């Protein structure tokens, strides 16, 4: 299991466009990818679950990746957060 924390920088938070891109990125991997905002948790492969978290700018999320390809997924998803959120 690997995890990292990230504070959302996007002015609109984790809204529809980046949520959709995140789901596409997470779906590339066999590992389970979970987001935890401290209030809600969501499977990062499910668009409605991610959007229902209501993550706003300045909120710290913990991203947990667990599975057979977690090392590759960790690198890619961490890079995604830095470039898109």
C-alpha positions, 0 to 999 in steps of 0.5 A: 500500500502506498499513499500521499497527501495533496492539498487541492490548488485548483480554484474550483476544487475537484470539479467535473473536468479534473474528476473525470480525468482522475477517473480515467487515470485511475482506471488504467491500473488494477490497483484500488485507488481511494481518496479520503478528504477526512470527511468522505472517502471515495473510489477514484475509479467512480466519477459520481463518488469522486464528485460527491466528495465536494472537495474544494480548494485548500482541502487536503486529500489522502490518496491511497493506492493498493494492488499489484501495480501500485508502484506504477500507479502511485507515480502516475497518479501523484504526477496527475494531482500535481499537474491538474489539481 
